[in-house]
């Protein structure tokens, strides 16, 4: 345990120490967040805030591989890098052109589907992840490889984008993601996975020093898609796919609110929520501050983790 805490603490210190330098560089390069006109007035005040601050989380990838250069760690690192690459393209387009729209959704999804299916093929054939979905202790649903790859590819891409939607308020994704990484740290019996999760938690704590309200820089898709990809594949590696609806409750609520809003407006020309993703709704309808929303969502994330840990211990552990 001590051997895992030390690198996590180092990652925290390095992120905390280097963040001001990265923020200064991003500001100097004018890589700043363009603000959508439809966002609330308090968000308009954030114009000029540096974007792509999620780059600082690459400290975690470096530290992880220095301490545990193993196939699983390489896999998790490559997964993080590939999803971060998609987010980087989007962020760079937004910041350099000051275009809130960024790269087209179809382009981002194409990259994600290609990367995910390739990564799945690798993890099945080289890391020993089988094509079953655990349901109860020794009971599992065995799927043909083609079916499994299709289903899990849709799951990973959908989950990664759901997590990406959560990055909309200062500190929100960091506060919600830390409990999720903690869950995988607890349930895994692979030292590399435990180390990766602890290091990512350390990085996020260092990151939050500068991202909590009022944020000095924004994570951007560079960080949020990378977190989404890594968390989704952790669920695949640890064979806890059945717990994802609860474990990823906040992320899916954010994504579902957008889907429902769009469908409702197209069908009835009426909106269900004041604004989506749903974190904006609580501010506009109920007057919640950003810090209140972040705190409540963080609490819900920890509560979901507790439920999932209980289910895992009672019904999934042989």
C-alpha positions as CSV (number, residue, x, y, z in Angstrom):
1,X,0.0,0.0,0.0
2,X,2.8,2.4,0.9
3,X,4.5,1.7,-2.5
4,X,1.3,2.9,-4.2
5,X,0.6,6.0,-2.0
6,X,4.1,7.4,-2.6
7,X,3.8,7.7,-6.4
8,X,0.2,9.1,-6.0
9,X,1.5,11.7,-3.6
10,X,4.4,12.5,-6.0
11,X,1.9,12.9,-8.8
12,X,-0.2,15.3,-6.6
13,X,2.9,17.4,-5.8
14,X,4.1,17.6,-9.4
15,X,0.6,18.6,-10.7
16,X,0.2,21.2,-8.0
17,X,3.7,22.6,-8.7
18,X,3.5,22.6,-12.6
19,X,0.0,23.8,-13.0
20,X,0.7,27.5,-12.7
21,X,3.4,27.2,-15.4
22,X,1.0,25.4,-17.8
23,X,-1.7,27.9,-17.1
24,X,0.7,30.7,-17.9
25,X,1.8,29.0,-21.2
26,X,-1.8,28.4,-22.2
27,X,-2.7,32.1,-21.5
28,X,0.4,33.3,-23.5
29,X,-0.6,31.1,-26.4
30,X,-4.1,32.5,-26.2
31,X,-5.5,29.0,-25.9
32,X,-8.6,30.2,-24.1
33,X,-12.2,28.9,-23.7
34,X,-14.7,30.5,-26.1
35,X,-18.0,30.8,-24.2
36,X,-21.3,29.8,-25.9
37,X,-23.7,32.8,-26.0
38,X,-26.6,30.7,-24.6
39,X,-24.8,30.0,-21.3
40,X,-25.9,31.9,-18.2
41,X,-24.5,35.4,-17.5
42,X,-22.1,34.2,-14.8
43,X,-20.5,31.9,-17.3
44,X,-19.9,34.8,-19.7
45,X,-17.7,36.3,-17.1
46,X,-15.3,33.3,-17.6
47,X,-14.4,34.4,-21.0
48,X,-10.6,34.4,-21.4
49,X,-10.0,31.4,-19.0
50,X,-7.3,29.1,-20.4
51,X,-8.5,25.8,-21.9
52,X,-6.8,22.4,-22.3
53,X,-5.7,22.4,-18.6
54,X,-6.3,18.7,-18.7
55,X,-2.9,18.3,-20.3
56,X,-1.5,18.5,-16.7
57,X,-3.1,15.1,-16.0
58,X,-0.5,13.5,-18.3
59,X,1.8,13.7,-15.2
60,X,-0.2,10.7,-14.0
61,X,0.6,8.7,-17.1
62,X,4.3,9.4,-16.8
63,X,4.4,8.6,-13.1
64,X,2.3,5.4,-13.6
65,X,4.7,4.0,-16.2
66,X,7.8,5.0,-14.3
67,X,6.6,3.0,-11.2
68,X,4.9,0.1,-13.0
69,X,6.0,-0.5,-16.6
70,X,3.6,-3.4,-17.3
71,X,1.3,-4.4,-20.1
72,X,-1.9,-3.4,-18.2
73,X,-0.4,0.0,-17.3
74,X,0.7,0.5,-20.9
75,X,-2.8,-0.3,-22.0
76,X,-4.4,2.1,-19.6
77,X,-1.9,4.8,-20.6
78,X,-2.6,4.3,-24.3
79,X,-6.3,4.4,-23.7
80,X,-5.9,7.6,-21.8
81,X,-3.7,9.1,-24.6
82,X,-5.9,8.1,-27.5
83,X,-9.1,9.6,-25.9
84,X,-7.1,12.7,-24.8
85,X,-6.0,13.1,-28.5
86,X,-9.6,13.3,-29.6
87,X,-10.3,15.9,-26.9
88,X,-7.2,17.8,-27.8
89,X,-8.3,18.2,-31.4
90,X,-11.6,19.6,-30.3
91,X,-10.1,21.9,-27.7
92,X,-7.4,23.2,-30.1
93,X,-10.0,23.9,-32.7
94,X,-12.2,25.8,-30.1
95,X,-9.3,27.8,-28.7
96,X,-7.4,28.6,-31.8
97,X,-10.4,29.6,-33.8
98,X,-12.5,30.8,-30.9
99,X,-15.3,28.6,-32.1
100,X,-17.4,27.1,-29.3
101,X,-18.6,24.3,-31.7
102,X,-15.2,22.7,-32.0
103,X,-14.6,19.7,-34.2
104,X,-17.7,18.0,-35.6
105,X,-19.4,15.4,-33.4
106,X,-19.2,12.9,-36.2
107,X,-15.4,13.3,-36.5
108,X,-14.9,12.8,-32.8
109,X,-17.2,9.8,-32.7
110,X,-15.4,8.2,-35.7
111,X,-12.1,8.5,-33.9
112,X,-13.6,7.1,-30.7
113,X,-15.2,4.1,-32.4
114,X,-12.0,3.2,-34.2
115,X,-9.8,3.6,-31.0
116,X,-12.3,1.7,-28.8
117,X,-12.7,-1.3,-31.1
118,X,-9.0,-1.6,-31.6
119,X,-8.3,-1.3,-27.8
120,X,-11.0,-3.9,-27.1
121,X,-9.4,-6.3,-29.6
122,X,-6.1,-5.8,-27.8
123,X,-7.4,-6.2,-24.3
124,X,-9.2,-9.4,-25.2
125,X,-6.3,-11.0,-27.0
126,X,-3.4,-9.8,-24.9
127,X,-4.6,-9.0,-21.4
128,X,-6.9,-12.0,-20.9
129,X,-10.3,-10.1,-20.6
130,X,-13.0,-12.5,-21.6
131,X,-16.2,-11.8,-23.5
132,X,-18.6,-12.3,-20.6
133,X,-20.5,-10.0,-18.4
134,X,-20.6,-10.9,-14.7
135,X,-24.1,-10.9,-13.2
136,X,-23.9,-12.8,-9.9
137,X,-20.9,-14.4,-8.4
138,X,-20.1,-17.3,-10.7
139,X,-23.1,-16.5,-13.0
140,X,-22.2,-14.6,-16.2
141,X,-23.6,-13.9,-19.6
142,X,-21.2,-15.3,-22.2
143,X,-21.3,-13.4,-25.5
144,X,-19.8,-14.2,-28.9
145,X,-16.7,-12.0,-29.5
146,X,-18.4,-10.0,-32.3
147,X,-21.5,-9.3,-30.2
148,X,-19.3,-8.4,-27.1
149,X,-17.1,-6.0,-29.1
150,X,-20.1,-4.2,-30.6
151,X,-21.9,-4.0,-27.3
152,X,-18.9,-2.9,-25.3
153,X,-17.7,-0.4,-28.0
154,X,-21.1,1.3,-27.8
155,X,-20.9,1.3,-24.0
156,X,-17.3,2.7,-23.9
157,X,-18.0,5.5,-26.4
158,X,-21.3,6.3,-24.8
159,X,-19.9,6.4,-21.3
160,X,-16.8,8.4,-22.3
161,X,-19.1,11.1,-23.9
162,X,-21.4,11.0,-20.8
163,X,-18.4,11.7,-18.6
164,X,-17.4,14.5,-21.0
165,X,-20.8,16.2,-20.6
166,X,-20.1,16.4,-16.8
167,X,-17.2,18.8,-17.4
168,X,-19.3,21.9,-17.4
169,X,-18.8,23.6,-14.0
170,X,-15.7,24.6,-12.1
171,X,-14.3,21.5,-10.4
172,X,-17.4,19.3,-11.2
173,X,-15.8,16.5,-13.2
174,X,-12.8,16.3,-10.8
175,X,-15.0,16.0,-7.8
176,X,-17.2,13.4,-9.3
177,X,-14.5,11.3,-10.9
178,X,-12.3,10.9,-7.8
179,X,-15.0,8.6,-6.2
180,X,-15.2,6.6,-9.4
181,X,-11.5,6.0,-9.5
182,X,-11.6,5.1,-5.8
183,X,-14.2,2.4,-6.6
184,X,-11.9,0.7,-9.1
185,X,-9.0,1.0,-6.7
186,X,-11.0,-1.0,-4.1
187,X,-12.4,-3.7,-6.3
188,X,-9.3,-4.4,-8.4
189,X,-6.9,-7.2,-7.4
190,X,-4.4,-6.0,-10.0
191,X,-1.6,-3.8,-8.4
192,X,-1.2,-1.9,-11.7
193,X,-4.9,-0.9,-11.8
194,X,-4.8,0.1,-8.1
195,X,-1.7,2.2,-8.7
196,X,-3.2,3.9,-11.8
197,X,-6.4,4.8,-9.9
198,X,-4.5,6.2,-6.9
199,X,-2.2,8.2,-9.1
200,X,-5.2,9.6,-11.1
201,X,-6.9,10.5,-7.8
202,X,-3.7,12.3,-6.7
203,X,-3.5,14.2,-10.0
204,X,-7.1,15.2,-9.8
205,X,-6.6,16.6,-6.3
206,X,-3.7,18.6,-7.5
207,X,-5.7,19.7,-10.5
208,X,-8.7,20.8,-8.4
209,X,-6.5,23.4,-6.5
210,X,-6.7,25.4,-9.7
211,X,-9.9,24.2,-11.2
212,X,-12.3,24.6,-8.2
213,X,-14.5,27.7,-8.3
214,X,-13.4,30.2,-9.5
215,X,-11.4,28.1,-11.9
216,X,-8.0,29.5,-13.1
217,X,-8.2,27.1,-16.1
218,X,-10.6,24.6,-17.7
219,X,-9.9,20.9,-18.1
220,X,-11.4,20.8,-21.6
221,X,-12.1,17.7,-23.6
222,X,-8.4,17.0,-23.5
223,X,-8.9,15.8,-19.9
224,X,-12.6,14.9,-19.7
225,X,-12.6,12.5,-22.7
226,X,-9.4,10.9,-21.4
227,X,-10.9,10.4,-18.0
228,X,-14.1,9.0,-19.7
229,X,-12.1,6.5,-21.8
230,X,-10.0,5.3,-18.9
231,X,-12.9,4.9,-16.5
232,X,-15.0,3.1,-19.1
233,X,-12.2,0.6,-19.9
234,X,-11.5,0.1,-16.2
235,X,-15.1,-1.2,-16.0
236,X,-14.3,-3.6,-18.8
237,X,-11.1,-4.9,-17.3
238,X,-12.6,-5.4,-13.8
239,X,-15.7,-7.0,-15.3
240,X,-18.2,-4.8,-13.4
241,X,-20.2,-3.7,-16.4
242,X,-23.4,-4.6,-14.6
243,X,-22.8,-1.9,-12.0
244,X,-22.2,0.9,-14.5
245,X,-25.8,2.4,-14.5
246,X,-25.3,3.1,-10.8
247,X,-21.6,3.8,-10.7
248,X,-21.9,6.2,-13.7
249,X,-25.2,7.6,-12.5
250,X,-24.1,11.3,-12.5
251,X,-22.5,10.9,-16.0
252,X,-25.5,9.2,-17.5
253,X,-27.9,11.7,-15.9
254,X,-25.9,14.5,-17.6
255,X,-26.0,12.7,-21.0
256,X,-29.7,11.7,-20.7
257,X,-30.8,15.2,-19.9
258,X,-29.3,16.4,-23.2
259,X,-31.0,13.5,-25.1
260,X,-34.4,14.2,-23.5
261,X,-34.1,17.9,-24.0
262,X,-33.4,17.6,-27.7
263,X,-36.1,14.9,-28.3
264,X,-38.7,17.0,-26.4
265,X,-37.9,20.1,-28.3
266,X,-38.0,18.4,-31.7
267,X,-41.3,16.6,-30.9
268,X,-43.2,19.2,-28.9
269,X,-41.1,22.4,-29.2
270,X,-41.0,22.5,-25.4
271,X,-38.0,22.1,-23.1
272,X,-38.0,19.8,-20.1
273,X,-35.1,21.5,-18.4
274,X,-34.1,25.2,-18.3
275,X,-30.8,24.2,-19.8
276,X,-28.7,21.0,-20.4
277,X,-26.6,19.2,-19.4
278,X,-28.6,19.0,-16.2
279,X,-26.1,20.8,-13.9
280,X,-27.1,24.1,-15.5
281,X,-30.8,23.4,-14.7
282,X,-30.2,23.4,-11.0
283,X,-28.5,26.8,-11.2
284,X,-31.1,28.4,-13.4
285,X,-34.3,27.0,-11.9
286,X,-33.3,26.7,-8.2
287,X,-30.6,29.3,-7.9
288,X,-28.0,26.9,-6.8
289,X,-24.4,28.2,-6.9
290,X,-21.7,26.3,-8.8
291,X,-20.1,25.2,-5.5
292,X,-23.4,23.8,-4.2
293,X,-24.0,21.9,-7.4
294,X,-20.5,20.5,-7.4
295,X,-20.8,19.5,-3.7
296,X,-24.2,17.8,-4.2
297,X,-23.1,15.9,-7.4
298,X,-19.9,14.9,-5.6
299,X,-21.9,13.5,-2.6
300,X,-24.2,11.6,-5.0
301,X,-21.1,10.1,-6.7
302,X,-19.7,8.9,-3.4
303,X,-23.2,7.5,-2.5
304,X,-23.3,5.6,-5.8
305,X,-19.8,4.2,-5.1
306,X,-20.9,2.9,-1.7
307,X,-23.9,1.1,-3.3
308,X,-21.8,-0.4,-6.0
309,X,-19.2,-1.6,-3.4
310,X,-21.9,-3.2,-1.4
311,X,-23.3,-5.0,-4.5
312,X,-19.8,-6.0,-5.6
313,X,-19.0,-7.5,-2.2
314,X,-22.3,-9.3,-1.7
315,X,-23.2,-10.4,-5.2
316,X,-20.1,-10.4,-7.5
317,X,-17.3,-11.5,-5.2
318,X,-17.0,-15.3,-5.3
